Each structure stands twice: as C-alpha cells, then as structure tokens.
Amino acid sequence: MDELAHCLNYLAGQHVLTLCARHGDEFWAANCFYVLDNEHISFWLMTEPSTQHGRLMVASPSVVGTVSTQTESVSQLQGVQFEGVIALAEGDIGQRGLEAYQQRFPIAKQKSAPLWQLQINRLKMTDNPLGFGTKLLWQRP
C-alpha cells in the first residue's frame, strides 16, 4: 500500500482541520477550512494574521494539527495527525492555491482574509477500517 497516497486520498475527502500553534509559552488551537494540494503535499487555508493563532503562526511557523472523521464507532475511526510549517501564500503558487480554495469554498471570494500554505512534513494516520489500530506513517524526505 502507498501510505502517502492513502493519507492524501483521505484528506482530500475532508475539509476541516484543527490547527495548533505555539510561540513561547502561548498555545492556541483553531478549526480551519482547508483545501489539499496533492502536488506540494500541503494545505491551503484562510485566516487573519491578527487572530490569536495567526499571531502565533507569524511568530513561530511550526504547527501541528489533526483531521478526523466524526464517528461513534471505534471500528470506523479515521484521522490524521500532522506536523508542518505554515506561511502566508505568495506568488504564482499562492494564486493557484487561492483559486483552488475559492473553487472549493465560493464564499471565500467575498472574504479578504489572506491565504496560507501549510507544508506538511509528517503525517500519521489511524485507519481502523483497515484493521483495529492500523497506523500509516509518512515523513517528507
């Protein structure tokens, strides 16, 4: 099994991540809508740098988070934990990301929040439908 492809396929079917940012002794978590960029193995998301998590991300761009399916059945539990680096999106890649984000979430055309690119450096997926306790791992080379 191609573990990265399996994880990306799962992530492409979801749309909300929980992002956890930290700088010094200050921590904050936020739920964000995202679009997956398979080519760059990254998430596109919109948020203001003035939010609590935005301020922390500007100060310290290393972030962690999760994406999970909400289910009451342990045998159907699926979710991903990730670690990565986030930055404001710029240039042609940022424009392509904005177009993908606005296509997935048309309401974003009316919002002026900046687009961020979260480069995923490590994934750990729990996928119980493959067998209880199944873990798939991927790390950027």
C-alpha positions, -999 to 999 in steps of 0.1 A, spaced: 0 0 0 12 35 -8 8 51 26 11 87 14 -14 82 -14 -38 66 11 -35 95 35 -39 121 8 -70 104 -5 -85 105 30 -75 142 34 -90 151 0 -124 139 12 -124 161 44 -125 199 47 -118 210 83 -85 207 102 -77 216 137 -45 237 137 -24 241 169 1 270 170 27 278 197 51 306 205 70 305 238 45 296 265 15 306 245 -6 279 227 -38 281 207 -59 258 185 -83 267 158 -105 249 133 -100 260 97 -115 250 64 -88 237 40 -81 226 5 -55 199 0 -26 204 -25 -15 169 -35 13 182 -57 31 201 -29 17 179 -1 2 209 17 -30 225 29 -44 259 18 -63 278 44 -75 313 51 -72 332 84 -62 366 95 -27 372 109 -44 392 137 -62 362 152 -46 345 182 -35 316 162 -24 339 133 -2 359 156 14 327 169 20 314 134 37 346 123 60 344 153 66 307 151 56 289 118 60 253 131 25 239 136 7 206 144 -28 195 139 -54 169 132 -81 160 107 -106 134 117 -139 118 108 -166 122 135 -179 87 143 -192 69 174 -179 35 161 -143 28 171 -141 3 142 -147 32 117 -123 57 134 -101 75 109 -79 105 114 -46 122 106 -22 139 129 2 162 111 33 184 116 44 212 93 54 247 85 29 275 77 35 308 59 14 333 40 10 322 4 27 343 -22 34 344 -60 21 321 -86 17 292 -62 -3 314 -38 -25 325 -67 -31 288 -77 -39 280 -41 -64 309 -38 -82 297 -70 -84 262 -56 -97 275 -22 -123 297 -38 -134 269 -61 -140 246 -31 -154 274 -9 -171 300 -31 -179 322 -1 -142 329 2 -145 352 -29 -163 376 -6 -137 374 22 -104 392 22 -85 370 47 -51 361 35 -43 326 22 -17 305 40 2 274 28 8 247 54 36 224 41 30 190 57 63 175 68 49 145 87 17 125 87 4 98 110 -30 83 100 -51 60 122 -73 40 99 -93 14 118 -114 3 88 -81 -13 76 -79 -32 109 -81 -20 145 -51 1 154 -38 4 119 -13 33 116 1 47 84 32 70 86 48 94 61 76 119 65 89 144 39 123 133 27 
